[in-house]
Amino acid sequence: MKRYAVNPVVSLREESGGALLYNPDLDDVVLINETGRMIWETIVQPQTATEIAAYIEANTKDAENVLADVESFIESLLPDFVILYDEADAK
Amino acid sequence: MTKQTQNEKNPFGLPGAPEELEISLTGKCNLRCKYCFYADEMAALDDLPAQRWQDFFSEAGGIGVHRLTLSGGEVFTRPDLFALIDSLIENKMRYSILTNGTLINEKVIASFNEGKRRPRLDSIQVSIDGSRAAVHDLSRPPASFERALRGLRLLKEKGFPVAVRVTINRHNVHDLPNIARLLLDDVGLNSFGTNSADRFGSARCYGQDVVLTKDEWDFAVKIMKDLITKYPGRINAAAGPLAFAENVAEIETAMADGKTGLPRRGKLSACGGVFSKMGILHDGSMVPCNMLPTMVMGKIGETPLQEIWLLGHHINVLRKRYETPITTIPGCENCRFAGFCTGGCPAIVFAQHNTLDAVDRENCYKKYVERKNVPV
């Protein structure tokens, strides 16, 4: 099962309406919105997309069926900002 | 704070951290350059131990500072320099170094090859102020030139992201074409930067020896214009005669087009540094800029960096200054060039007038025109 976690070299800076992620190895940045920031904070420890979606739904008003959005967001940050763990890694 | 908006906790709607910090890691230097702007601070303040810096780097990286510029004094006099570099790397930042180049040798070069020290290094800038010892060493102790040039060549040979800064002063103003030839044709740099000596630190004592006279300034402007024609795109400047020459060209082009001003000018708006950077002195004092060392806003480890960044008194005075119209400055009320003016570097203004509500009289286009007797 795929689990996602923040790339440990990446920093987060508060910005209006969200945050700026910075990978100093690549000297590259990504701007994320408040929901993206919420996702980011959930994956300090490895989480599945289902677990992340459940957290977002539980903590956001009017949020339903967010799994596809979570997967899309996470996939867009792979591999430079988010690291993918899978079952094989765990073993 | 989870959201940055313009409010009492963030009056300028800034990001939650500066993009960059300019850090003077030490007040010790193996040279005593006659124009060093940091000379007074070097003598008066004590260096912090490594642990204090390491704790601060953790704080800075934790709020998302991206890069540190390490200077001094001379950074390579710190025996724990590479431990500090490892600490900033561990705390998710990149870095640049400003150095006089004289302590760079094979051993130092080898030390950069460990871990991420090399890949996280954005640039290492060496000061070269002459094409030969007889010029370069007039501003500093004997034998400095040979050592600095050796360090520079070593960095270039090993493929480091090396940069050079030439501080234009009375000793080298007639050597500028030779310096350009040395750096661009002989050493083979892609480019180099220039500024000029100003009346800070050591130059307050040695000013008459190093700070350009009006005639020398105008001569330097002319020479630099010739050099950028000869070496297009390979000589740059954020300050000094070349920056002034580029500003003059921009103003005169705009006036030829019938304009009475340029975007973002007409106010005390020179240098946007206070919206993206801050300075830290080697005793841990947090200042808006290392060239404004008396404007202390707090000490690292005592007041949170983010609090100083967003709410520090002096840095917010400098930010508010951007809204001050040039025409409110005494002596500038009726200046027909006010719409082209930014007032000049705030640190130079403060050094000249001991207030920020003024303009840099030495870099004034109106005075330049009057001096040159140019019809406008």
Chai-1 contact restraints between the chains, C-beta under 6 A:
chainA,res_idxA,chainB,res_idxB,connection_type,confidence,min_distance_angstrom,max_distance_angstrom,comment,restraint_id
A,V9,B,K92,contact,1.0,0.0,6.0,A-B,restraint_1
A,S11,B,G61,contact,1.0,0.0,6.0,A-B,restraint_2
A,S11,B,G64,contact,1.0,0.0,6.0,A-B,restraint_3
A,S11,B,K92,contact,1.0,0.0,6.0,A-B,restraint_4
A,L12,B,G64,contact,1.0,0.0,6.0,A-B,restraint_5
A,R13,B,P15,contact,1.0,0.0,6.0,A-B,restraint_6
A,R13,B,G16,contact,1.0,0.0,6.0,A-B,restraint_7
A,R13,B,A17,contact,1.0,0.0,6.0,A-B,restraint_8
A,R13,B,G64,contact,1.0,0.0,6.0,A-B,restraint_9
A,E14,B,Q4,contact,1.0,0.0,6.0,A-B,restraint_10
A,E14,B,G16,contact,1.0,0.0,6.0,A-B,restraint_11
A,E15,B,Q4,contact,1.0,0.0,6.0,A-B,restraint_12
A,E15,B,P15,contact,1.0,0.0,6.0,A-B,restraint_13
A,S16,B,Q4,contact,1.0,0.0,6.0,A-B,restraint_14
A,Y22,B,H66,contact,1.0,0.0,6.0,A-B,restraint_15
A,P24,B,K92,contact,1.0,0.0,6.0,A-B,restraint_16
A,P24,B,M93,contact,1.0,0.0,6.0,A-B,restraint_17
A,P24,B,R94,contact,1.0,0.0,6.0,A-B,restraint_18
